Amino acid sequence: MNHCNTKSPTSPHVSPFLHTDLSVGLISVLTDIVWKSTVSWNAGNIACKTVRFAQVLVTYSSTYVLVALSIDRYDAITHPMNFSGSYRRYSVLQYTR
């Protein structure tokens, strides 16, 4: 039995969650490590503001994906037989982030 092809109700949520966590690691944490290891910032004010904006953006997007997953799982637990709008609602939640 091949478990890689097994579909679960949460499998569509894993990819956006994986991408946002990876971007938090690469953009937010990595730039913060580089920033702390170098004592002074030599890239200028616009680059500083761009890096800080990207750090905030990936942090909020990661939180938003986690909240969207929690809302979907709450709805799946409280209304287990109601499949009417779950795919449409998930698509709206996924693509508005």
Biopython code that builds the backbone (N, CA, C, O; Angstrom):
import numpy as np
from Bio.PDB.StructureBuilder import StructureBuilder

atoms = [
    (1, "MET", "N", (0.837, -1.177, 0.000)),
    (1, "MET", "CA", (0.000, 0.000, 0.000)),
    (1, "MET", "C", (0.885, 1.244, 0.000)),
    (1, "MET", "O", (1.751, 1.396, 0.862)),
    (2, "ASN", "N", (0.671, 2.110, -0.944)),
    (2, "ASN", "CA", (1.470, 3.323, -1.086)),
    (2, "ASN", "C", (0.777, 4.470, -0.355)),
    (2, "ASN", "O", (-0.328, 4.868, -0.724)),
    (3, "HIS", "N", (1.422, 4.995, 0.671)),
    (3, "HIS", "CA", (0.814, 6.064, 1.460)),
    (3, "HIS", "C", (1.015, 7.442, 0.838)),
    (3, "HIS", "O", (0.397, 8.410, 1.281)),
    (4, "CYS", "N", (1.857, 7.548, -0.169)),
    (4, "CYS", "CA", (2.103, 8.848, -0.790)),
    (4, "CYS", "C", (0.911, 9.323, -1.610)),
    (4, "CYS", "O", (0.716, 10.529, -1.765)),
    (5, "ASN", "N", (0.122, 8.417, -2.130)),
    (5, "ASN", "CA", (-1.031, 8.788, -2.954)),
    (5, "ASN", "C", (-2.315, 8.871, -2.156)),
    (5, "ASN", "O", (-3.375, 9.104, -2.737)),
    (6, "THR", "N", (-2.260, 8.690, -0.849)),
    (6, "THR", "CA", (-3.446, 8.728, -0.018)),
    (6, "THR", "C", (-3.906, 10.173, 0.144)),
    (6, "THR", "O", (-3.129, 11.045, 0.533)),
    (7, "LYS", "N", (-5.167, 10.409, -0.158)),
    (7, "LYS", "CA", (-5.742, 11.752, -0.010)),
    (7, "LYS", "C", (-6.437, 11.841, 1.337)),
    (7, "LYS", "O", (-7.115, 10.903, 1.757)),
    (8, "SER", "N", (-6.270, 12.948, 1.999)),
    (8, "SER", "CA", (-6.954, 13.194, 3.257)),
    (8, "SER", "C", (-7.637, 14.551, 3.172)),
    (8, "SER", "O", (-7.327, 15.347, 2.286)),
    (9, "PRO", "N", (-8.562, 14.818, 4.086)),
    (9, "PRO", "CA", (-9.238, 16.126, 4.049)),
    (9, "PRO", "C", (-8.304, 17.307, 4.298)),
    (9, "PRO", "O", (-8.613, 18.428, 3.894)),
    (10, "THR", "N", (-7.190, 17.080, 4.943)),
    (10, "THR", "CA", (-6.271, 18.178, 5.232)),
    (10, "THR", "C", (-5.139, 18.299, 4.219)),
    (10, "THR", "O", (-4.338, 19.228, 4.317)),
    (11, "SER", "N", (-5.047, 17.393, 3.253)),
    (11, "SER", "CA", (-3.932, 17.461, 2.307)),
    (11, "SER", "C", (-3.903, 18.729, 1.453)),
    (11, "SER", "O", (-2.806, 19.174, 1.114)),
    (12, "PRO", "N", (-5.045, 19.350, 1.079)),
    (12, "PRO", "CA", (-4.935, 20.626, 0.361)),
    (12, "PRO", "C", (-4.376, 21.759, 1.205)),
    (12, "PRO", "O", (-3.886, 22.752, 0.665)),
    (13, "HIS", "N", (-4.445, 21.619, 2.541)),
    (13, "HIS", "CA", (-3.957, 22.674, 3.423)),
    (13, "HIS", "C", (-2.461, 22.587, 3.678)),
    (13, "HIS", "O", (-1.851, 23.562, 4.118)),
    (14, "VAL", "N", (-1.872, 21.452, 3.413)),
    (14, "VAL", "CA", (-0.472, 21.253, 3.768)),
    (14, "VAL", "C", (0.448, 22.104, 2.903)),
    (14, "VAL", "O", (1.422, 22.665, 3.406)),
    (15, "SER", "N", (0.155, 22.207, 1.619)),
    (15, "SER", "CA", (1.026, 22.954, 0.707)),
    (15, "SER", "C", (1.114, 24.445, 1.051)),
    (15, "SER", "O", (2.226, 24.963, 1.156)),
    (16, "PRO", "N", (0.000, 25.155, 1.232)),
    (16, "PRO", "CA", (0.139, 26.571, 1.617)),
    (16, "PRO", "C", (0.820, 26.745, 2.973)),
    (16, "PRO", "O", (1.593, 27.683, 3.169)),
    (17, "PHE", "N", (0.530, 25.838, 3.909)),
    (17, "PHE", "CA", (1.156, 25.925, 5.225)),
    (17, "PHE", "C", (2.650, 25.680, 5.119)),
    (17, "PHE", "O", (3.440, 26.341, 5.793)),
    (18, "LEU", "N", (3.041, 24.734, 4.275)),
    (18, "LEU", "CA", (4.458, 24.452, 4.053)),
    (18, "LEU", "C", (5.161, 25.650, 3.430)),
    (18, "LEU", "O", (6.262, 26.010, 3.845)),
    (19, "HIS", "N", (4.532, 26.269, 2.439)),
    (19, "HIS", "CA", (5.151, 27.416, 1.767)),
    (19, "HIS", "C", (5.292, 28.620, 2.697)),
    (19, "HIS", "O", (6.312, 29.308, 2.676)),
    (20, "THR", "N", (4.271, 28.871, 3.507)),
    (20, "THR", "CA", (4.371, 30.034, 4.399)),
    (20, "THR", "C", (5.397, 29.797, 5.499)),
    (20, "THR", "O", (6.121, 30.719, 5.873)),
    (21, "ASP", "N", (5.470, 28.576, 6.023)),
    (21, "ASP", "CA", (6.485, 28.307, 7.048)),
    (21, "ASP", "C", (7.891, 28.355, 6.464)),
    (21, "ASP", "O", (8.826, 28.813, 7.121)),
    (22, "LEU", "N", (8.037, 27.884, 5.238)),
    (22, "LEU", "CA", (9.346, 27.964, 4.586)),
    (22, "LEU", "C", (9.739, 29.416, 4.339)),
    (22, "LEU", "O", (10.901, 29.781, 4.514)),
    (23, "SER", "N", (8.770, 30.253, 3.929)),
    (23, "SER", "CA", (9.100, 31.658, 3.714)),
    (23, "SER", "C", (9.408, 32.375, 5.014)),
    (23, "SER", "O", (10.233, 33.289, 5.030)),
    (24, "VAL", "N", (8.761, 31.981, 6.112)),
    (24, "VAL", "CA", (9.119, 32.570, 7.407)),
    (24, "VAL", "C", (10.553, 32.202, 7.750)),
    (24, "VAL", "O", (11.319, 33.041, 8.222)),
    (25, "GLY", "N", (10.915, 30.950, 7.513)),
    (25, "GLY", "CA", (12.278, 30.529, 7.807)),
    (25, "GLY", "C", (13.305, 31.218, 6.943)),
    (25, "GLY", "O", (14.354, 31.636, 7.432)),
    (26, "LEU", "N", (13.014, 31.341, 5.658)),
    (26, "LEU", "CA", (13.997, 31.930, 4.755)),
    (26, "LEU", "C", (14.041, 33.450, 4.828)),
    (26, "LEU", "O", (15.119, 34.044, 4.864)),
    (27, "ILE", "N", (12.880, 34.074, 4.849)),
    (27, "ILE", "CA", (12.851, 35.539, 4.787)),
    (27, "ILE", "C", (13.007, 36.163, 6.171)),
    (27, "ILE", "O", (13.838, 37.050, 6.368)),
    (28, "SER", "N", (12.219, 35.704, 7.109)),
    (28, "SER", "CA", (12.229, 36.366, 8.412)),
    (28, "SER", "C", (13.408, 35.947, 9.269)),
    (28, "SER", "O", (14.155, 36.795, 9.757)),
    (29, "VAL", "N", (13.581, 34.659, 9.455)),
    (29, "VAL", "CA", (14.623, 34.189, 10.368)),
    (29, "VAL", "C", (16.016, 34.373, 9.766)),
    (29, "VAL", "O", (16.929, 34.848, 10.443)),
    (30, "LEU", "N", (16.178, 34.002, 8.507)),
    (30, "LEU", "CA", (17.496, 34.103, 7.888)),
    (30, "LEU", "C", (17.977, 35.550, 7.794)),
    (30, "LEU", "O", (19.139, 35.834, 8.085)),
    (31, "THR", "N", (17.100, 36.464, 7.393)),
    (31, "THR", "CA", (17.520, 37.864, 7.332)),
    (31, "THR", "C", (17.798, 38.426, 8.720)),
    (31, "THR", "O", (18.667, 39.282, 8.882)),
    (32, "ASP", "N", (17.068, 37.950, 9.716)),
    (32, "ASP", "CA", (17.330, 38.411, 11.076)),
    (32, "ASP", "C", (18.676, 37.897, 11.583)),
    (32, "ASP", "O", (19.388, 38.612, 12.289)),
    (33, "ILE", "N", (19.028, 36.659, 11.227)),
    (33, "ILE", "CA", (20.339, 36.120, 11.608)),
    (33, "ILE", "C", (21.458, 36.908, 10.940)),
    (33, "ILE", "O", (22.453, 37.253, 11.577)),
    (34, "VAL", "N", (21.287, 37.191, 9.641)),
    (34, "VAL", "CA", (22.301, 37.970, 8.930)),
    (34, "VAL", "C", (22.382, 39.376, 9.506)),
    (34, "VAL", "O", (23.472, 39.927, 9.657)),
    (35, "TRP", "N", (21.244, 39.950, 9.826)),
    (35, "TRP", "CA", (21.204, 41.296, 10.379)),
    (35, "TRP", "C", (21.925, 41.360, 11.725)),
    (35, "TRP", "O", (22.662, 42.310, 11.991)),
    (36, "LYS", "N", (21.711, 40.343, 12.580)),
    (36, "LYS", "CA", (22.353, 40.333, 13.898)),
    (36, "LYS", "C", (23.847, 40.031, 13.810)),
    (36, "LYS", "O", (24.626, 40.501, 14.640)),
    (37, "SER", "N", (24.250, 39.246, 12.802)),
    (37, "SER", "CA", (25.674, 38.912, 12.698)),
    (37, "SER", "C", (26.496, 40.070, 12.146)),
    (37, "SER", "O", (27.670, 40.211, 12.489)),
    (38, "THR", "N", (25.902, 40.893, 11.302)),
    (38, "THR", "CA", (26.594, 42.105, 10.855)),
    (38, "THR", "C", (26.172, 43.238, 11.784)),
    (38, "THR", "O", (24.996, 43.367, 12.127)),
    (39, "VAL", "N", (27.095, 44.019, 12.169)),
    (39, "VAL", "CA", (26.804, 45.037, 13.186)),
    (39, "VAL", "C", (26.056, 46.225, 12.590)),
    (39, "VAL", "O", (25.141, 46.758, 13.218)),
    (40, "SER", "N", (26.429, 46.640, 11.403)),
    (40, "SER", "CA", (25.779, 47.818, 10.814)),
    (40, "SER", "C", (25.075, 47.441, 9.518)),
    (40, "SER", "O", (25.449, 46.480, 8.846)),
    (41, "TRP", "N", (24.061, 48.209, 9.184)),
    (41, "TRP", "CA", (23.282, 47.997, 7.951)),
    (41, "TRP", "C", (23.826, 48.940, 6.887)),
    (41, "TRP", "O", (23.784, 50.158, 7.057)),
    (42, "ASN", "N", (24.340, 48.379, 5.782)),
    (42, "ASN", "CA", (24.941, 49.188, 4.737)),
    (42, "ASN", "C", (24.136, 49.216, 3.440)),
    (42, "ASN", "O", (24.596, 49.775, 2.444)),
    (43, "ALA", "N", (22.952, 48.628, 3.436)),
    (43, "ALA", "CA", (22.189, 48.518, 2.193)),
    (43, "ALA", "C", (21.276, 49.706, 1.938)),
    (43, "ALA", "O", (20.707, 49.808, 0.851)),
    (44, "GLY", "N", (21.121, 50.581, 2.872)),
    (44, "GLY", "CA", (20.291, 51.759, 2.656)),
    (44, "GLY", "C", (18.923, 51.658, 3.301)),
    (44, "GLY", "O", (18.514, 50.597, 3.772)),
    (45, "ASN", "N", (18.229, 52.778, 3.311)),
    (45, "ASN", "CA", (16.941, 52.875, 3.988)),
    (45, "ASN", "C", (15.837, 52.112, 3.248)),
    (45, "ASN", "O", (14.989, 51.492, 3.888)),
    (46, "ILE", "N", (15.836, 52.148, 1.927)),
    (46, "ILE", "CA", (14.785, 51.465, 1.156)),
    (46, "ILE", "C", (14.920, 49.947, 1.306)),
    (46, "ILE", "O", (13.912, 49.255, 1.453)),
    (47, "ALA", "N", (16.124, 49.430, 1.272)),
    (47, "ALA", "CA", (16.332, 47.987, 1.463)),
    (47, "ALA", "C", (15.941, 47.565, 2.876)),
    (47, "ALA", "O", (15.385, 46.484, 3.069)),
    (48, "CYS", "N", (16.225, 48.402, 3.852)),
    (48, "CYS", "CA", (15.838, 48.106, 5.232)),
    (48, "CYS", "C", (14.327, 48.011, 5.365)),
    (48, "CYS", "O", (13.808, 47.080, 5.980)),
    (49, "LYS", "N", (13.626, 48.975, 4.788)),
    (49, "LYS", "CA", (12.168, 48.967, 4.860)),
    (49, "LYS", "C", (11.571, 47.796, 4.077)),
    (49, "LYS", "O", (10.555, 47.232, 4.482)),
    (50, "THR", "N", (12.201, 47.429, 2.954)),
    (50, "THR", "CA", (11.720, 46.300, 2.162)),
    (50, "THR", "C", (11.889, 44.989, 2.919)),
    (50, "THR", "O", (10.987, 44.151, 2.913)),
    (51, "VAL", "N", (13.027, 44.805, 3.566)),
    (51, "VAL", "CA", (13.273, 43.586, 4.339)),
    (51, "VAL", "C", (12.313, 43.505, 5.515)),
    (51, "VAL", "O", (11.745, 42.444, 5.775)),
    (52, "ARG", "N", (12.126, 44.586, 6.213)),
    (52, "ARG", "CA", (11.191, 44.587, 7.350)),
    (52, "ARG", "C", (9.756, 44.333, 6.891)),
    (52, "ARG", "O", (9.014, 43.615, 7.561)),
    (53, "PHE", "N", (9.358, 44.911, 5.762)),
    (53, "PHE", "CA", (8.021, 44.666, 5.230)),
    (53, "PHE", "C", (7.853, 43.197, 4.856)),
    (53, "PHE", "O", (6.809, 42.607, 5.137)),
    (54, "ALA", "N", (8.862, 42.597, 4.228)),
    (54, "ALA", "CA", (8.794, 41.184, 3.855)),
    (54, "ALA", "C", (8.715, 40.299, 5.093)),
    (54, "ALA", "O", (8.003, 39.295, 5.091)),
    (55, "GLN", "N", (9.434, 40.660, 6.144)),
    (55, "GLN", "CA", (9.374, 39.882, 7.378)),
    (55, "GLN", "C", (7.976, 39.920, 7.995)),
    (55, "GLN", "O", (7.456, 38.897, 8.440)),
    (56, "VAL", "N", (7.387, 41.083, 8.015)),
    (56, "VAL", "CA", (6.037, 41.213, 8.567)),
    (56, "VAL", "C", (5.027, 40.491, 7.676)),
    (56, "VAL", "O", (4.111, 39.839, 8.179)),
    (57, "LEU", "N", (5.187, 40.604, 6.378)),
    (57, "LEU", "CA", (4.253, 39.978, 5.432)),
    (57, "LEU", "C", (4.244, 38.460, 5.574)),
    (57, "LEU", "O", (3.171, 37.860, 5.623)),
    (58, "VAL", "N", (5.405, 37.830, 5.641)),
    (58, "VAL", "CA", (5.431, 36.372, 5.747)),
    (58, "VAL", "C", (4.952, 35.905, 7.116)),
    (58, "VAL", "O", (4.374, 34.824, 7.228)),
    (59, "THR", "N", (5.180, 36.697, 8.155)),
    (59, "THR", "CA", (4.678, 36.324, 9.475)),
    (59, "THR", "C", (3.159, 36.370, 9.510)),
    (59, "THR", "O", (2.526, 35.454, 10.035)),
    (60, "TYR", "N", (2.564, 37.424, 8.957)),
    (60, "TYR", "CA", (1.109, 37.518, 8.912)),
    (60, "TYR", "C", (0.501, 36.466, 7.993)),
    (60, "TYR", "O", (-0.562, 35.926, 8.301)),
    (61, "SER", "N", (1.146, 36.165, 6.880)),
    (61, "SER", "CA", (0.581, 35.158, 5.980)),
    (61, "SER", "C", (0.630, 33.773, 6.612)),
    (61, "SER", "O", (-0.292, 32.980, 6.419)),
    (62, "SER", "N", (1.673, 33.466, 7.357)),
    (62, "SER", "CA", (1.742, 32.186, 8.053)),
    (62, "SER", "C", (0.637, 32.075, 9.101)),
    (62, "SER", "O", (0.006, 31.027, 9.239)),
    (63, "THR", "N", (0.411, 33.149, 9.827)),
    (63, "THR", "CA", (-0.655, 33.162, 10.818)),
    (63, "THR", "C", (-2.013, 33.032, 10.152)),
    (63, "THR", "O", (-2.882, 32.322, 10.659)),
    (64, "TYR", "N", (-2.211, 33.702, 9.029)),
    (64, "TYR", "CA", (-3.481, 33.640, 8.315)),
    (64, "TYR", "C", (-3.771, 32.232, 7.813)),
    (64, "TYR", "O", (-4.911, 31.777, 7.902)),
    (65, "VAL", "N", (-2.773, 31.533, 7.291)),
    (65, "VAL", "CA", (-2.972, 30.166, 6.811)),
    (65, "VAL", "C", (-3.333, 29.253, 7.978)),
    (65, "VAL", "O", (-4.189, 28.380, 7.839)),
    (66, "LEU", "N", (-2.691, 29.445, 9.119)),
    (66, "LEU", "CA", (-3.012, 28.645, 10.293)),
    (66, "LEU", "C", (-4.445, 28.895, 10.760)),
    (66, "LEU", "O", (-5.144, 27.953, 11.132)),
    (67, "VAL", "N", (-4.885, 30.136, 10.745)),
    (67, "VAL", "CA", (-6.256, 30.463, 11.133)),
    (67, "VAL", "C", (-7.250, 29.882, 10.127)),
    (67, "VAL", "O", (-8.293, 29.361, 10.525)),
    (68, "ALA", "N", (-6.942, 29.963, 8.824)),
    (68, "ALA", "CA", (-7.833, 29.397, 7.804)),
    (68, "ALA", "C", (-7.949, 27.883, 7.965)),
    (68, "ALA", "O", (-9.037, 27.326, 7.814)),
    (69, "LEU", "N", (-6.849, 27.220, 8.266)),
    (69, "LEU", "CA", (-6.879, 25.784, 8.501)),
    (69, "LEU", "C", (-7.715, 25.458, 9.738)),
    (69, "LEU", "O", (-8.481, 24.495, 9.734)),
    (70, "SER", "N", (-7.570, 26.250, 10.782)),
    (70, "SER", "CA", (-8.340, 26.022, 12.008)),
    (70, "SER", "C", (-9.825, 26.222, 11.783)),
    (70, "SER", "O", (-10.637, 25.455, 12.300)),
    (71, "ILE", "N", (-10.193, 27.245, 11.018)),
    (71, "ILE", "CA", (-11.604, 27.483, 10.707)),
    (71, "ILE", "C", (-12.177, 26.323, 9.909)),
    (71, "ILE", "O", (-13.286, 25.866, 10.186)),
    (72, "ASP", "N", (-11.431, 25.846, 8.922)),
    (72, "ASP", "CA", (-11.912, 24.740, 8.102)),
    (72, "ASP", "C", (-12.046, 23.463, 8.922)),
    (72, "ASP", "O", (-13.028, 22.736, 8.776)),
    (73, "ARG", "N", (-11.070, 23.182, 9.784)),
    (73, "ARG", "CA", (-11.149, 21.968, 10.607)),
    (73, "ARG", "C", (-12.264, 22.077, 11.633)),
    (73, "ARG", "O", (-12.921, 21.076, 11.917)),
    (74, "TYR", "N", (-12.505, 23.259, 12.201)),
    (74, "TYR", "CA", (-13.614, 23.457, 13.128)),
    (74, "TYR", "C", (-14.931, 23.183, 12.424)),
    (74, "TYR", "O", (-15.807, 22.512, 12.970)),
    (75, "ASP", "N", (-15.068, 23.701, 11.213)),
    (75, "ASP", "CA", (-16.297, 23.479, 10.456)),
    (75, "ASP", "C", (-16.468, 22.001, 10.110)),
    (75, "ASP", "O", (-17.585, 21.485, 10.141)),
    (76, "ALA", "N", (-15.377, 21.320, 9.783)),
    (76, "ALA", "CA", (-15.462, 19.896, 9.451)),
    (76, "ALA", "C", (-15.836, 19.061, 10.673)),
    (76, "ALA", "O", (-16.509, 18.039, 10.538)),
    (77, "ILE", "N", (-15.411, 19.480, 11.856)),
    (77, "ILE", "CA", (-15.743, 18.727, 13.071)),
    (77, "ILE", "C", (-17.160, 19.018, 13.527)),
    (77, "ILE", "O", (-17.878, 18.099, 13.922)),
    (78, "THR", "N", (-17.581, 20.278, 13.480)),
    (78, "THR", "CA", (-18.911, 20.621, 13.983)),
    (78, "THR", "C", (-20.023, 20.269, 13.000)),
    (78, "THR", "O", (-21.152, 20.025, 13.424)),
    (79, "HIS", "N", (-19.736, 20.236, 11.711)),
    (79, "HIS", "CA", (-20.727, 19.873, 10.691)),
    (79, "HIS", "C", (-20.136, 18.806, 9.775)),
    (79, "HIS", "O", (-19.784, 19.109, 8.635)),
    (80, "PRO", "N", (-20.019, 17.555, 10.251)),
    (80, "PRO", "CA", (-19.272, 16.552, 9.487)),
    (80, "PRO", "C", (-19.934, 16.124, 8.182)),
    (80, "PRO", "O", (-19.237, 15.651, 7.285)),
    (81, "MET", "N", (-21.216, 16.265, 8.044)),
    (81, "MET", "CA", (-21.889, 15.794, 6.829)),
    (81, "MET", "C", (-22.273, 16.932, 5.891)),
    (81, "MET", "O", (-22.974, 16.693, 4.908)),
    (82, "ASN", "N", (-21.844, 18.146, 6.158)),
    (82, "ASN", "CA", (-22.183, 19.291, 5.323)),
    (82, "ASN", "C", (-21.010, 19.598, 4.400)),
    (82, "ASN", "O", (-20.057, 20.269, 4.797)),
    (83, "PHE", "N", (-21.085, 19.104, 3.171)),
    (83, "PHE", "CA", (-20.007, 19.307, 2.205)),
    (83, "PHE", "C", (-20.353, 20.355, 1.158)),
    (83, "PHE", "O", (-19.632, 20.496, 0.170)),
    (84, "SER", "N", (-21.426, 21.081, 1.352)),
    (84, "SER", "CA", (-21.955, 21.927, 0.278)),
    (84, "SER", "C", (-20.994, 23.024, -0.168)),
    (84, "SER", "O", (-20.757, 23.174, -1.367)),
    (85, "GLY", "N", (-20.443, 23.784, 0.751)),
    (85, "GLY", "CA", (-19.621, 24.909, 0.331)),
    (85, "GLY", "C", (-18.196, 24.829, 0.806)),
    (85, "GLY", "O", (-17.483, 25.831, 0.764)),
    (86, "SER", "N", (-17.746, 23.657, 1.262)),
    (86, "SER", "CA", (-16.423, 23.585, 1.869)),
    (86, "SER", "C", (-15.308, 23.817, 0.854)),
    (86, "SER", "O", (-14.321, 24.481, 1.172)),
    (87, "TYR", "N", (-15.445, 23.283, -0.361)),
    (87, "TYR", "CA", (-14.391, 23.479, -1.354)),
    (87, "TYR", "C", (-14.339, 24.934, -1.810)),
    (87, "TYR", "O", (-13.258, 25.499, -1.978)),
    (88, "ARG", "N", (-15.499, 25.534, -2.009)),
    (88, "ARG", "CA", (-15.541, 26.938, -2.427)),
    (88, "ARG", "C", (-14.995, 27.836, -1.331)),
    (88, "ARG", "O", (-14.244, 28.772, -1.608)),
    (89, "ARG", "N", (-15.368, 27.557, -0.087)),
    (89, "ARG", "CA", (-14.887, 28.357, 1.036)),
    (89, "ARG", "C", (-13.373, 28.212, 1.194)),
    (89, "ARG", "O", (-12.674, 29.191, 1.454)),
    (90, "TYR", "N", (-12.871, 26.983, 1.035)),
    (90, "TYR", "CA", (-11.429, 26.776, 1.120)),
    (90, "TYR", "C", (-10.700, 27.534, 0.015)),
    (90, "TYR", "O", (-9.650, 28.127, 0.258)),
    (91, "SER", "N", (-11.255, 27.516, -1.201)),
    (91, "SER", "CA", (-10.614, 28.217, -2.306)),
    (91, "SER", "C", (-10.552, 29.713, -2.042)),
    (91, "SER", "O", (-9.550, 30.361, -2.342)),
    (92, "VAL", "N", (-11.602, 30.249, -1.493)),
    (92, "VAL", "CA", (-11.619, 31.683, -1.165)),
    (92, "VAL", "C", (-10.600, 31.979, -0.075)),
    (92, "VAL", "O", (-9.862, 32.960, -0.168)),
    (93, "LEU", "N", (-10.552, 31.138, 0.962)),
    (93, "LEU", "CA", (-9.599, 31.369, 2.049)),
    (93, "LEU", "C", (-8.157, 31.210, 1.581)),
    (93, "LEU", "O", (-7.272, 31.948, 2.014)),
    (94, "GLN", "N", (-7.926, 30.247, 0.699)),
    (94, "GLN", "CA", (-6.559, 29.984, 0.258)),
    (94, "GLN", "C", (-6.044, 31.077, -0.656)),
    (94, "GLN", "O", (-4.893, 31.492, -0.518)),
    (95, "TYR", "N", (-6.853, 31.555, -1.580)),
    (95, "TYR", "CA", (-6.363, 32.484, -2.582)),
    (95, "TYR", "C", (-6.502, 33.946, -2.227)),
    (95, "TYR", "O", (-6.071, 34.810, -2.990)),
    (96, "THR", "N", (-7.101, 34.243, -1.074)),
    (96, "THR", "CA", (-7.165, 35.647, -0.656)),
    (96, "THR", "C", (-5.995, 36.018, 0.241)),
    (96, "THR", "O", (-5.889, 37.173, 0.654)),
    (97, "ARG", "N", (-5.128, 35.088, 0.552)),
    (97, "ARG", "CA", (-4.005, 35.418, 1.434)),
    (97, "ARG", "C", (-2.922, 36.110, 0.707)),
    (97, "ARG", "O", (-1.903, 36.458, 1.302)),
]
sb = StructureBuilder()
sb.init_structure("model")
sb.init_model(0)
sb.init_chain("A")
sb.init_seg("    ")
for serial, (resi, resn, name, xyz) in enumerate(atoms, 1):
    if name == "N":
        sb.init_residue(resn, " ", resi, " ")
    sb.init_atom(name, np.array(xyz, "f"), 0.0, 1.0, " ", f" {name:<3s}", serial, name[0])
structure = sb.get_structure()
